[in-house]
Amino acid sequence: MDSFEQDGNGAAPDSLPPPPPVPPDVVPIKAEPEPAKKKVVRVPMARRGLGSKGQKITLLTNHFKVNVGSSDGHFFHYCVSLYYEDGRPVDGKGVGRKVIERVQETYGNELAGKDFAYDGEKSLFTVGALPNNKHEFTVVLEDVTSNRNNGNASPDVHDDSNGQDRKRIKRPYQSKTFKVEISFAAKIPMQAIQNALRGQESENSQEALRVLDIILRQHAAKQGCLLVRQSFFQNNPDNFTDIGGGVLGCRGFHSSFRASQGGLSLNIDVSTTMIIRPGPVVDFLLANQNARDPYSLDWTKAKRSLKNLRIKVSPSNQEYKITGLSEQLCKDQLFSLKQKSMKNDNGEAENLEITVYDYFVNHRNIQLRYSADLPCINVGKPKRPTYIPLELCSLVSLQRYTKALTTFQRASLVEKSRQKPQERMTVLSSALQRSNYGAEPMLRSCGVSISTNFTQVEGRVLPAPRLKVGNGEDFFPRNGRWNFNNKKLVEPTKIERWAVVNFSARCDTNSLVRDLIRCGDMKGIRIDPPFDVFQESNQNRRCSPLVRVEKMFEDIQSKLPGAPQFLLCLLPDRKNSDLYGPWKKKNLSEFGIVTQCMAPTRVNDQYLTNLLLKINAKLGGLNSMLAIEQTPSIPVVSKVPTIILGMDVSHGSPGQSDIPSIAAVVSSRQWPLISRYRASVRTQSPKLEMIDSLFKKVSDKEDEGIMREVLLDFYTSSGKRKPDQIIIFRDGVSESQFNQVLNIELDQVIEACKFLDESWNPKFVVIVAQKNHHTKFFQQGSPDNVPPGTVIDNKICHPKNNDFYLCAHAGMIGTTRPTHYHVLLDQIGFSADDLQELVHSLSYVYQRSTTAISVVAPICYAHLAASQVGTFMKFEDASETSSSHGGVTAPGAISVPQLPRLKENVCNSMFFC
């Protein structure tokens, strides 16, 4: 049965009568189990050929050629286990490198003088074998506290009735003994690297490249760098930039070895991370909370933001980890101090109850200017606190800040970490020279040498596609841009039943409406005068966002004759207005009304034209389209019904482990068009990257998955045609997840197709788009970015797999970040040129702007849909959720709240535009 023709989830015919009973003397025959069908595991496809279209251009890229001298040796992989003297395993990070360094110093002879590549945790590699398969050593480290784990250090003041006065005993060092076990795990042939370069990737080749990456990380660690995955950051204030709130942007470098068509290369790029502002703790807290003085700080917030940070304490310069704050102020917080001079009857030292303030000022003669009336920093254990006055504590440098940034911090970070192409090349060159990899003994022992020259590659510049605008006019974009000056939109809409809603934004609504109608007229959009302008009453302004939206809707309903076609909403804040989510939810999921929000701060004709592009797309119009769409003559796509999908999953910010992830699937409609889209959005378990709701079978006849919605809409909007070709663009997955996309997500899509019609076998193309990689391109001898339309599919691309880089957009600021497209599957049989041109064309159909965009429009739309519908779910204030302060819930451990569905009259619209 073909359920495309059914409305919704078709019901089964009348159920059959029950089967007759089995007679008592019958022994049922056991059915032979059918041989299980062996599931075919899909792997990313191999490249079928290179593209040739476009004008050739010579470029440089930040990949540096690596020569591997010996290929007959082996890396040996050993497991490292660290224990304290009493047999407890070492849990703290950071101490491992010091312990292994000490093992090398102390036991060099027993280890045959081998150099180690150690990852700081459980894995250690050598070139050639160690003398034995298992080694056990004992080492002593002095002054462990300067490491990141300083669990058992005993600092200044103990609230501890049976200790002595710690400070009287001078302890320049606190030594600690460690047991180290190094046991053989695996043998990795260096030949595997050569195999990878020939396209024969294996677990061995990935491991061998990992060893090279670990050698570079270790090289950076020895120079005192902060390591974050493949990036390292030096403790150099020249690289720090203040982004507000006690947070600094810290500039460092990313480096990774990559197998490519041109051989092994080292990819080096500028990288930025966020760190806590080093220096006095009080200064950080004041900046973090934007407070006037220490006495107006919120200490509950302070406790959360300080937990686990490392401090140095003056005057001893000892380093500790913050475990909390004292319950009472420094002048009131008591602890027991042993008095050696005062003995009781049994000859034991007397305990003196004393305040922390009194102890530091009178016993230690340390002057305290302002700490008396503030809590103390606690660096002790839960049962045995150790208090230090606030002004004696300074935060150590290079401590990562991992909470979500505010809009302002993010904007500041982006602005301050931008670099023009030439500047970036200079910085990278000098970083490579300074790093002095030639002197790294591990690299030398495996014969690795790294060139200091940027790799030269050949690119091609594809011509921009011709566009259609109103009145049958053609338009040729120049430098990836165009405009609608003196032009009409290709399919303008009419705006008839509409109104303006003003949430206390200061603005002259009459002149705004007049200008909007005038600009609409110039673009071919006929806008009738609005029914009304609804001004928010003063007393509602102080209500919660939800209540403000409710009251506004009561007002609208009481005055309008029926539901409007469109509402223009004026918001008081330009960014992150807390009215936005409740307003969108009310309009789209409760009433099915198209709405456009704006903050009327700097309104001119250009602003209003951009606004009208969004409104026109939302109401079903089209601003421009490809000329090859209209004819239609898109290679491969125009010949048979083809649907184009954009898929993306967006997650909460790093600290928030309990915010559901949001999956969005955007799909083209009205084939042969590729400029009109709709979106389906669902929640799923936090941090789950694979979309789990593409096919959701709830009974034999019912599927509540996303794909069913998508396919039925395509069928009804494309003249009752099923798509014979399905092209999927998937965003945001790393190379390690390609196989899951091909085998988990694609399977769900196929199941959804079969569930609609068992005999239907569409052909698939699956393409992953990656933006957060570290490959950049530069024009030799030119200060400009690469021209829009630049495609690269050789030399630095994968030795075997089908991938290419495309810079479709004109990079105006900073250095262009190309999009890396990986073609994982192509059952249709595109030529390299046709596929690259299709991807290029899809960068020109984005209705919100008059520029080519850096990634195909369906993926951009999936981001927009996920973030807009995400605002429907008003969780606790994102930066303050309980989970962002330690603790990660297991994925799927909490029930995921479902999103409300959009009303029928808007669910197929471009509401996300």
Buried (B, 14 or more C-beta within 10 A) or exposed (E): EEBBEEEEEEEEEEEEEEEEEEEEEEEEEEEEEEEEEEEEEBBBBEBEEBBEBBEEBEBBBBBBBBEBEEBEBBBBBBBBEBBBEEEEEBEBEBBBBBBBBBBBEBBEEEBEEBBBBBBBEEBBBBBEBBEEEEBEBEBEBEBBBBBBBBBEBBBBBBBBEEBEBBBEEEEEEBEBEBBBBBBBBBEBBBBBBBBBBEBEBEEBBBBBBBBBBBBBBBBBBEEEBBBBEBBBBBBEEEBBBBBBBBBBBBBBBBBBBBBBBBBBBBBBBBBBBBBBBBBBBBBBBBBBBEBEEBEEBEEEBBBBBBBEBBBBBEEEEBBBBBBBBBEBBBBBBBBBBBBEEEEEEEEEBEBBEBBBBBBBBEBEEBEBEBBBEBBBBBBBEEEEBBBBBBBBBBBBBBBEBEBBBBEEBEBBBBEBBEBBBBBBBEBBBEBBEEBEBEEBEBBBBBBBEBBEEBBEBEBBBBEBBBBBBBEEEEBEBEBBBBEBEEBBBBBBBEBEBBBBBBBBBEBEBEEBBEBBBEBBEBBBBEBEEBBBBBBBEEEBEEEEBBEBBBBBBEBBEEEBEEBBBBBBBBBBEEEEBBBBBBBBBBBBBEBBBBBBBBBBEEBEEEBBBBBBBBBBBBBEBBBBBBBBBBEBEBBBBBEBBBBBBBBBBBBBBEBBBBBBBBBBBBBBBBBBBBBBBBBBBBBBBBBBBBBBBBBBBEEEBBBBBBBBBBBBBBBBBBEEBBBBBBBBBBBBBEBEBBBEBBBBBBBBBBBBBEBBBEEBEBBBBBBBBBEEBBBBBBBEEEEEBBBBBBBBBBBBBBBBBBBBBBBBBBBEEBBBBBBBBBBBBBBBEBBBBBBBBBBBBBBBBBBBBBBBBBBBBBBBBBBBBBBBBBBBBBEEEBEEBEBBBEEEEEEEEBEBEEBEEBBEBBBBBBBBB
